[in-house]
Each structure stands twice: as structure tokens, then as C-alpha cells.
Amino acid sequence: MNQSRLKQLLWMVTLWGASVLALGAVSMLFRFLMTAAGLKV
């Protein structure tokens, strides 16, 4: 596997990981806001 291909794969993995973390953070924020508003889930 050449260098540019490896770099491209690394970027894909990094972006995927960042998007998963962002979605997790947003869901935690929504859960916190709902709990603060009195809507127990």
C-alpha cells in the first residue's frame, strides 16, 4: 500500500471517529436538557 492511500485511509478513520464522538456528545446534551426540563427518559 502506497503512502497516499494510507494517508487517505487514516483521514477517513479520523473523520469517522470524530463524527461518532460528535453524535455521542449531542445525544448526551439532549439527554441532559430533557432531564433538566423534567422529562425523565
Phi and psi restraints in degrees (value plus and minus 20) as a CYANA .aco file:
   2 ASN   PHI     -99.2   -59.2
   2 ASN   PSI     151.6   191.6
   3 GLN   PHI     -84.6   -44.6
   3 GLN   PSI     -65.2   -25.2
   4 SER   PHI     -85.6   -45.6
   4 SER   PSI     -55.9   -15.9
   5 ARG   PHI     -84.5   -44.5
   5 ARG   PSI     -62.8   -22.8
   6 LEU   PHI     -84.2   -44.2
   6 LEU   PSI     -61.1   -21.1
   7 LYS   PHI     -84.1   -44.1
   7 LYS   PSI     -60.8   -20.8
   8 GLN   PHI     -83.7   -43.7
   8 GLN   PSI     -62.8   -22.8
   9 LEU   PHI     -83.4   -43.4
   9 LEU   PSI     -61.1   -21.1
  10 LEU   PHI     -82.8   -42.8
  10 LEU   PSI     -61.3   -21.3
  11 TRP   PHI     -83.6   -43.6
  11 TRP   PSI     -61.8   -21.8
  12 MET   PHI     -80.3   -40.3
  12 MET   PSI     -66.1   -26.1
  13 VAL   PHI     -83.8   -43.8
  13 VAL   PSI     -61.6   -21.6
  14 THR   PHI     -83.3   -43.3
  14 THR   PSI     -66.4   -26.4
  15 LEU   PHI     -85.5   -45.5
  15 LEU   PSI     -59.7   -19.7
  16 TRP   PHI     -81.8   -41.8
  16 TRP   PSI     -66.2   -26.2
  17 GLY   PHI     -81.8   -41.8
  17 GLY   PSI     -61.9   -21.9
  18 ALA   PHI     -84.5   -44.5
  18 ALA   PSI     -59.5   -19.5
  19 SER   PHI     -88.2   -48.2
  19 SER   PSI     -58.4   -18.4
  20 VAL   PHI     -83.6   -43.6
  20 VAL   PSI     -64.1   -24.1
  21 LEU   PHI     -83.5   -43.5
  21 LEU   PSI     -60.4   -20.4
  22 ALA   PHI     -84.2   -44.2
  22 ALA   PSI     -63.4   -23.4
  23 LEU   PHI     -82.8   -42.8
  23 LEU   PSI     -60.3   -20.3
  24 GLY   PHI     -82.3   -42.3
  24 GLY   PSI     -62.8   -22.8
  25 ALA   PHI     -84.4   -44.4
  25 ALA   PSI     -61.6   -21.6
  26 VAL   PHI     -84.4   -44.4
  26 VAL   PSI     -62.3   -22.3
  27 SER   PHI     -85.9   -45.9
  27 SER   PSI     -57.9   -17.9
  28 MET   PHI     -84.1   -44.1
  28 MET   PSI     -60.6   -20.6
  29 LEU   PHI     -83.0   -43.0
  29 LEU   PSI     -65.5   -25.5
  30 PHE   PHI     -81.5   -41.5
  30 PHE   PSI     -62.3   -22.3
  31 ARG   PHI     -82.1   -42.1
  31 ARG   PSI     -62.3   -22.3
  32 PHE   PHI     -82.5   -42.5
  32 PHE   PSI     -65.1   -25.1
  33 LEU   PHI     -83.9   -43.9
  33 LEU   PSI     -60.9   -20.9
  34 MET   PHI     -85.6   -45.6
  34 MET   PSI     -60.7   -20.7
  35 THR   PHI     -85.4   -45.4
  35 THR   PSI     -61.0   -21.0
  36 ALA   PHI     -85.1   -45.1
  36 ALA   PSI     -51.9   -11.9
  37 ALA   PHI    -100.9   -60.9
  37 ALA   PSI     -26.9    13.1
  38 GLY   PHI      76.2   116.2
  38 GLY   PSI     -12.8    27.2
  39 LEU   PHI    -114.7   -74.7
  39 LEU   PSI      74.2   114.2
  40 LYS   PHI     -94.9   -54.9
  40 LYS   PSI     109.8   149.8
